[in-house]
Amino acid sequence: MKLIIALQFIFICSFSYAQNFQISKIILDKNTKAPLENVIISNENDISITNAEGKFVFVSQQNEINLNLLGYHKIKTTFDKLKNEKDTIFMEIKTFELQEVVINNTEAFMKKVYDKFQDNLLQNYTLNFFLRNVFKKDKINILLQDIYARKNKNQNPKNNLTIEILNMRKTSLFEKKDKINFQFPDFDGLFHVIVPQIEKCNFMETPFNDNAFKKIAFRTNEKVKSGQIWTGYFIVNRKDYAVVEYSLTLIDDPEKIPYKKILLSKQEYRTTKWTKFTQFTKDEKSNRYYPSNIKIDNQVEILANKKIYYDFTMDFFATNSPTNEKINSNFLIHNDIFKAKFPYSKSFWSNQNQLPLTKELELFINSVADKKDKTKEFEIISNF
């Protein structure tokens, strides 16, 4: 019998291959030469984002390209200009101008942020996106799932979020001796915004090198049942009090988290890491914001003969600006995402460029192929 551990802690209609412009570059900090992650590459219709290595691929029918990262000078350019330049783009950090931080005013400022939070969010829209889910056992890949899909957000009280999966590739390599079946998060959990209660938080404005925004760090003043303090920060537009970046960490002292028994087993487990990072992009037509980039990073510790660590990451990013298009919902938002069953399209995944495989993931896929006949030792779930 397999044992179940839930990882859900508080936890374009079609792709066009005939785009007019396509480019791939690396973005670095001009001074430190360090790669810049989460740089938003966009124009009126399309969006992409840099990965941890500063790499991005941008595909669009429009020649215009905008590069934007909070705290850095924006770059406005075109495909025509970039194709004749080197593979590396350097972004320059803004010069920090110290403004007086009024301590007594932080609480009042955050009250306005909380009051306007829902009003600042775009409510009715359709968005195309990529989602990459990666699962590791002791830092070794055992699961990969890439999804290209569309989501529709609306104000229907019974069904305000629908998902249409357009393309998917997935593969996993579980050792049967582990006898553990993990239940993975769903789309509802991915898009749900968890915000601590304002009256239970201590807020502190911290220096930020862009005077158009405020960075407010927070820390809950009471421990939750697990003995943890929630921490994080908001980056807020000073003009409209809209949150443009939000980071939340639910576990500050994992050693204080008690183990829980795994049903019908001598093994125990506990959650040792839970973080979520969200960027919000402004829709210029409505002047409201939508989540364009979400990263979730979770870790579970299994106590058996030795400690085993399982890490699960989700990486979501939008590929276009919001539209009013209708979608054909084909996957329930409360279902385990990895249990989605959709055919693999070799032509799609071979031609798309916005979600490339890393060398590490390529090695993992090859290792799955090498073990496909070892059915007594491994359980392989794959659609390609």
N, C-alpha and C positions, 0 to 999 in steps of 0.2 A: 504493500500500500504506500502511496506517495503522501508526503506530509506537506501541508500548505502554509506558506508564510505570505501574508499580504504586504506588498511594498507600498500600499496606498496609505502613507501616514497622513497627518493632517494634510497628509501628502496632496491647369488653368482649365476652363472646361477641358481643354486638352493642351498639351505642351506644343508650342510652335517651334518647329525645327527650321523654319524659313525666316528667322529673324534677320534684320538687315545688319546689325552690329553685334559684335561679340569681342570681349577682351578679358584677359587674365593678368593680374598684377599682384605685387606684394607691397603692403604699406608699412612703413617704419617710422618711428619717432625720429625727427630730424637731428636731435641732440644725442640721444642715447643709442640710436640705431636699433632699438628693441622693436620687435613686431607689435603692431597695434591690433588688438582683437576688438570686435564689435563695432568697427567703423561701418557706418551705413552708406552704401553706394546706391544712389537713386536718381530718378527723374520723375516726371509727372506720372508715368504709368508703371514703372518697374522698380524693384528693390532687390538688393543683395546685401551681403554682410561678410566681413572678414572673419576667418577662423583664428585659432590660437597662434597660428604661424604668420598671421597678417595677410594670408592669401585670400583672393576673391576671384570669382568669375561673374561677369555681368553681361547679360544678354538683353537687348532692347531694340525696338524699331525706331527709337528716338536717338539722335546723335548726342544730346545733352547728358552730362554726367555730373552729379554732385557728390562730394565726399564729406561726410559729417561725423564728427566724434566730439562729444561734450568735452570742453576744456581745450579744444584745438581749433585753429583757424580753419574755416571751411574752405574747400577747394571746389571751384566751378570750372569745368573743362568739358571736353567732348571726346568721343571715340576717335575722331580724326586726329586730334592732337596727341592723345595718349599712345596711339599705335606707332607713332614715330619716335617715342621716347623710350628710355630704358625700362626694364621690367620692374624697377623699384620706384615707388612714390614715397616722398618724405612729407610728413605732416608736422607743422610747427605748433608747439604748445603755446597757448595764450599767456601773455605776461600777466602775472598776478598783481592785481591792484587791491591792496588791503582796504576793506571797508569795515567800519565799526560794526561789531557784532553786538546787538542789543539783546542781552540774555533774557530780560523780562518780556521781550516781544516774541520769542520763539514759540511759546505756547499758543499765543493768539494767532500767529501766522499759520501754525499747523491746524488750528481749529478751522481756519478758512480752507485749507487744503482738503481736510476731511469732508467739510460741508459741500465742497464743489467736486469731490472726486467722481461721483457718478455722473454729474452733469457734464463733466469734461470728457467722458468716455463716449466714443462713437457707438451707437446702439443698433443701427440697421445697416449691415454691409456684408459683402462676400469677399473673401480673401483666399488667394492661392498660397500654399506653403509647402515647405519640406520639413520633415521631422526625422531625426536620426536617434534611435535608441540603441545604447550599447550596455551590455551586462558583462561584468568581469568577476572571476573567482581568483582571489589572491593575485590581482593585477593581470591575469591571463584572460583574454577574450573568450567568452562562451556563447555570446549571442550578439547578433547584429540585425537591426530592422531599419530599413529606410522606407519612408512613405512620402509620396507626392499626392496632395489632396487639396480640397477646398473646404472652407468652413463658412457657414452663414450664421451671423449673429443677428438676432431680432428681438422684439419685445413681446413675443408670444409667451404668456405666463406659464403655459404648460410645456412648451418646447422651444426655448429661446436660443438653442445651439444645435445645429445639424452639421453632419460631416459627410462628405462624398470623397471616398478614396479612389484615386484615379490610377495610381501605379504603386507597386510595392515589391520590395525584395527583402527576404528575411532568411536567416539561417541560424541554427543554434547547435551546440555540442555539449550536452549534459552527460556527466558520468552517472550511470545507473546506480552505482553504489551509494551516491549521495542521498537518494530517496527523498528528495525535497522538491516540491513543485511550487515555484514562486508565482504569485498572482501579481501581475504588473499593473501600473496605474492606467487610468482611462483618460479620455479626452476632457471630460468634465474636470478632473483633477488637474490636468495640465493647464487649462485656461482659467481656472478659478483663482481669484486674487485673494490671498489671505493677508489681512491687515490687522495688526494688534489694536486693541481698544485704546482709544486716545487717552482715557483717564487712567490707564494702567501703564503709561509710558513716561519716561523721562527723555526729553528732546534736547539736543544741543547742536547749534549751528557750527559747522566746521569750515575751515578755509576752502575755497573752491575758485579755481582760476578762470572763471567766466562770470562776469557781473550780471549777466542776464538771468542767472539761475542761483538758487540757494541749495546748498547741500546740508541736510539735516540728519544727523545720526540719532538713533533711538536705542533705548534699552528698557525692557519692561521692569517695573519696580517690584513685581511679585514673581515668585517661581511657579511654574505650572506643576501639575501632578507628578511629572517625571523628575522634578527638581531642577529644571532648566530655566535659564533666562533667555528670552528672545532678543536678538540684536539685529541691527541692519541700518539702512539709510534710505532716504528719499532725496532725489535731485528734482527740484521744483522750479518751474518757470515763474519768475517774479511777477509777470504781467497778469497771467490768468490763473495762477495757483495750480496749474496742471502738473501732475507727476510725469516726468519724462524718463526717469530711471528709478528702479526700486530693487533693493536687495534685502533678503530675509534669511536669517539663520535661526533655526529652532533649537539647536543643541550647542550649548557653550561648554559643558563639562560632561562628556560621554561616560566617564568612569563612574559617575553618580547614577547612571541609568541602570535600574535593576534588570536582570535577565528574566525572560519569560519562557515557560516550558513550551516546547513544540509538542503538539498533541500526539499521543501514542509513540513517544520517543523519549529517550534519556537526554537528548540534546536540548540546549537552551539557546535563545537568541536575544539580541537587543539592537535597536537602531543607534548607530554611533555618529551619523552625519545626516543633516537635512538642510540643504540650501536651495534657494530659488532666486534667480536674477531675471528681471523683466525690463525691457526697453519699450517705451511708448513713442510712437511716431504721430506727428500731427497731420491729419487729413486737411489739405489746404482748401478743399471745397466746403467743408462743414466747420472748419476750425475746431474739430474735436480729435481726440487721440484714440489710438488702437494699439494693442500689443503686437509689435513687429518682430520681437526677438525674445525667446524664453529659454532659459537654461536651468535644468534641475539636476542636482547632484546628491545622491543618497548612498548611504553605506549601512550594511547590516553585518553584525558580528555573530557568528555561530560558534557556540562553545561545545565542542565534542571532545575527542582525544587531544585535540589542539584547537587553537583559535583559527577560524577561517573567516576571511573578509570578502563580502560580495559588494561590489560597487555598481550602481545603476545610474546612467546619465541619460537625460533627454535634451535634445537640442532642436528647437523650433525656430524657423525664420520665414518671414513672409517673402514672396517673390513678386508681388505687384501691389499697386495702390488699391484701396477698397473700391469695389464696384457695386452695382445693384443687381447683378446677375442672379438668377435662380439656380439652385443646385438640386441634384437628385440624391437625396440622402440614402446611403447604403451601408452605414455602420452606426450602431447605437453608441451614444457618448459615454454610457456607463459600462460598456464592455471592456474586458481586458484587451489592450491594444495588440499585444503579441499574438492573441488568438485570432486576429483578423485573417481571413482566407481570401486572397485575391491572386490571380495568376501573375506570373513574372513576364515582363515584356523586355526581351533582350534588346530590341531596337531602341526602346525608350531609354533604358539605363546606359546603353552604349553611347547615345547621342547627347544626353543631358550633361551639363558641365557644372551646375551650381552645387552639386553635392558629390564631389569626387571621393573615391576611396583613398584612405591613407595607406601607407605601406604596411602599417600594423594590421589594418583590416584586410588587406589583400593577403597577407600571410595567414590570417585566421581563416579566410574562405578556402585557401589552399589546404589548410590542415583539416578542415571539415571534409573536403573531397578525398583526402588521403585515408580518412577513417570511415568512409561511408559503408564499408563492408563489415566493420566491426560492431555489428548490431547487438552482440551480447554485452559489450562493455559500455556502449554509448547509445543515447537516444538523440537522433538527429531529426530536427524539424526544419524543413527548408522548402522554398517554392522555386528554387533554381539550382 
